[in-house]
């Protein structure tokens, strides 16, 4: 999304992906272009994010841009000036559940709102409130990193330290990017049963129930397994060959 000047028209842009995928870089790029266009820009980050610099948004590649701290969605809205045209928000996943409503209210005021954040947590589950923002955004950008194991495009954030806290502020040494096949949520100390239960609820994997019913990823529900008696009856039932059609021979005149 580029610089656009449309009177009284606001919208929401969301940039999501794993860590080290360039989300903050893309956010900074868009905000700098808005500043070059001499638009009035305000930039916010959550107060809990104390990495790098408290008064700047800083990417992992050391790009930075001045920003303000906000303790939550309500605090953020209260700090937006009446004449602001563009609002940038980094680390949207660290804000409270009121962020989508706050962004929608700003967009109705004619503000262009750009939010960057993680779409999945360390378990690979949707990281609220980003899914709600994705649902109401006009423009969505999905960024990908490079898997640190195999080198393929990465969509997951792998936690490398033992912790089951959903919010654990960290960077290199605490997290790394992983692809779907190299991602292992149990490295953080999460019980495998908990992850499998979460995956089953989301219909992400196929599992087998204790009674032998198969559950498929389409969400169609379990398919009952055939009992031994039914299996034997099916095997003992003879299969008849289809009857042949008899041709009618025409009589000679």
C-alpha positions in Angstrom: 0.0 0.0 0.0 1.5 3.4 -1.1 0.8 7.0 -0.1 -2.8 8.0 -0.9 -4.5 11.3 -0.3 -8.3 10.8 -0.2 -10.3 13.3 1.9 -12.2 11.8 4.8 -11.3 8.2 3.9 -9.6 6.0 6.4 -8.6 2.4 6.4 -6.6 -0.4 8.2 -3.5 -2.1 6.9 -2.1 -5.1 8.7 1.4 -6.6 8.3 1.7 -10.1 9.8 4.2 -12.9 9.9 6.7 -14.7 12.1 9.6 -13.1 13.9 12.5 -12.1 11.7 10.3 -11.8 8.6 10.6 -8.0 8.1 7.3 -6.8 9.5 8.8 -3.8 11.3 11.0 -3.0 8.3 7.9 -2.9 6.1 6.0 -0.8 8.7 8.9 1.7 8.9 9.1 1.9 5.1 5.5 2.8 4.8 5.6 5.4 7.6 8.7 7.0 6.1 7.0 7.4 2.7 4.1 9.0 4.4 6.5 11.4 6.2 8.1 12.2 2.8 4.6 13.0 1.5 4.4 15.5 4.4 1.5 13.7 6.0 1.0 14.1 9.7 2.2 10.7 11.2 2.1 9.3 14.7 3.8 6.0 15.6 3.1 3.8 18.7 4.6 0.7 20.3 3.3 -1.2 23.4 4.9 -0.1 26.7 5.8 -3.8 27.5 8.2 -3.9 24.5 11.5 -2.7 26.0 13.8 -4.2 23.5 16.4 -2.1 21.7 15.0 1.4 22.4 12.0 2.6 24.4 11.4 5.6 22.2 11.9 4.1 18.8 10.5 1.2 16.7 13.6 -0.8 15.8 13.7 -3.7 13.4 16.1 -6.7 13.8 18.1 -5.2 10.9 18.6 -2.0 13.0 16.2 0.2 11.0 14.6 2.6 13.5 11.9 5.4 13.6 10.8 7.5 16.6 7.7 6.3 18.4 5.5 6.8 21.5 4.6 4.2 24.1 1.0 3.2 24.7 -0.2 1.2 27.7 -3.2 -0.2 25.8 -5.7 0.5 23.0 -7.6 3.2 25.0 -4.3 5.0 25.9 -3.2 4.8 22.2 -6.5 6.4 21.0 -6.3 9.2 23.6 -2.8 10.1 22.3 -3.8 10.5 18.7 -4.0 14.1 17.7 -7.1 15.4 15.9 -5.1 16.4 12.8 -3.1 13.1 12.5 -3.5 11.5 9.1 -1.4 8.3 9.5 -1.0 6.1 12.6 1.6 3.3 12.8 1.5 0.6 15.4 4.2 -2.0 16.0 3.9 -5.3 17.9 0.1 -5.3 17.7 -0.1 -8.7 19.4 1.1 -7.2 22.7 -2.0 -4.8 22.9 -5.2 -5.7 24.6 -8.4 -7.0 22.9 -9.6 -3.4 22.4 -7.1 -2.8 19.6 -9.4 -3.8 16.7 -12.1 -1.5 17.9 -9.6 1.3 18.4 -8.2 0.9 14.9 -11.7 0.8 13.4 -12.6 4.0 15.3 -9.5 5.8 14.0 -10.3 4.6 10.4 -13.8 6.1 10.7 -12.2 9.4 11.6 -10.4 9.3 8.3 -7.0 8.0 9.6 -4.9 5.5 7.7 -3.9 2.9 10.4 -1.0 0.6 9.8 -0.5 -2.3 12.3 2.4 -4.8 12.3 2.5 -7.9 14.5 2.8 -11.6 15.0 -0.2 -13.7 13.7 0.9 -16.8 15.6 2.2 -17.5 19.1 5.0 -19.9 20.1 2.6 -22.8 19.8 1.5 -21.9 16.3 -1.9 -20.7 17.5 -3.5 -17.4 16.4 -2.2 -14.6 18.5 -5.0 -12.3 19.6 -5.9 -9.6 18.8 -4.2 -9.9 15.4 -6.8 -12.4 13.9 -9.6 -9.9 14.7 -7.6 -7.1 13.0 -7.1 -9.3 9.9 -10.8 -9.8 9.7 -11.6 -6.1 9.5 -8.5 -4.8 7.6 -8.8 -3.5 4.0 -5.2 -4.4 3.2 -3.2 -7.4 4.5 0.5 -8.2 3.9 1.9 -11.6 4.9 5.7 -11.7 5.4 7.9 -14.8 5.6 11.3 -15.3 7.2 13.9 -18.0 6.4 13.9 -21.2 8.3 17.1 -21.5 10.4 17.1 -25.3 10.1 16.5 -26.0 6.4 16.5 -22.6 4.7 13.0 -22.8 3.3 10.4 -20.0 3.7 9.4 -19.8 7.4 6.0 -19.0 8.8 6.5 -20.0 12.5 8.3 -18.5 15.5 10.3 -21.1 17.3 10.9 -20.5 21.0 14.3 -21.8 22.1 14.0 -21.4 25.8 11.9 -23.3 28.4 8.8 -21.2 29.1 5.1 -21.7 28.8 4.3 -17.9 29.2 2.5 -16.8 26.0 4.2 -13.3 26.2 7.9 -13.6 26.6 9.8 -10.6 25.3 13.0 -11.7 23.4 14.9 -11.7 20.2 17.8 -13.6 18.8 18.8 -16.4 21.2 15.2 -16.6 22.5 13.4 -17.2 19.2 14.2 -18.2 15.6 12.2 -18.6 12.5 11.1 -22.1 11.4 9.2 -23.6 8.5 6.1 -25.8 9.1 8.1 -29.0 9.0 11.0 -27.9 11.3 8.7 -26.1 13.8 8.6 -27.9 17.2 6.5 -26.3 19.9 7.6 -28.9 22.5 11.1 -27.3 22.7 9.6 -24.6 24.9 8.5 -27.2 27.4 4.9 -27.4 26.4 3.4 -30.9 26.9 2.9 -32.7 23.6 -0.6 -33.6 24.6 -1.6 -30.0 25.0 -0.3 -29.1 21.6 -2.0 -32.0 19.9 -5.3 -31.1 21.6 -5.0 -27.6 20.4 -4.2 -28.8 16.9 -7.1 -31.2 16.9 -9.5 -28.5 17.9 -8.3 -26.5 14.9 -8.6 -29.5 12.6 -4.9 -29.1 11.7 -3.9 -32.8 12.0 -5.5 -36.2 11.7 -5.7 -38.2 14.9 -7.1 -41.6 15.9 -9.6 -42.0 18.8 -9.3 -44.8 21.3 -12.1 -46.7 19.7 -10.5 -46.6 16.3 -12.6 -43.9 14.7 -10.7 -41.8 12.2 -10.9 -38.0 12.4 -10.0 -36.2 9.2 -8.8 -32.6 8.8 -11.8 -31.6 6.8 -13.8 -31.2 10.0 -16.5 -33.7 8.8 -16.4 -35.6 12.1 -15.3 -39.1 13.1 -15.9 -42.0 10.7 -16.9 -45.1 12.8 -14.6 -48.0 12.5 -16.0 -51.3 11.3 -16.6 -53.8 14.2 -15.1 -57.4 13.9 -18.6 -58.9 13.5 -19.5 -56.5 10.7 -16.1 -57.1 9.1 -16.7 -60.9 9.2 -20.2 -60.6 7.8 -18.9 -58.4 5.0 -16.2 -60.9 4.1 -18.6 -63.8 4.2 -21.2 -62.3 2.0 -20.8 -63.6 -1.6 -20.7 -61.0 -4.4 -22.8 -61.9 -7.4 -21.5 -61.1 -10.8 -23.9 -58.9 -12.9 -26.3 -60.8 -15.1 -25.4 -60.9 -18.8 -27.7 -59.2 -21.2 -29.1 -61.7 -23.7 -29.2 -60.5 -27.3 -32.5 -61.1 -29.1 -31.9 -62.9 -32.4 -34.1 -61.6 -35.2 -36.1 -64.3 -37.0 -35.6 -64.7 -40.7 -38.5 -63.7 -42.9 
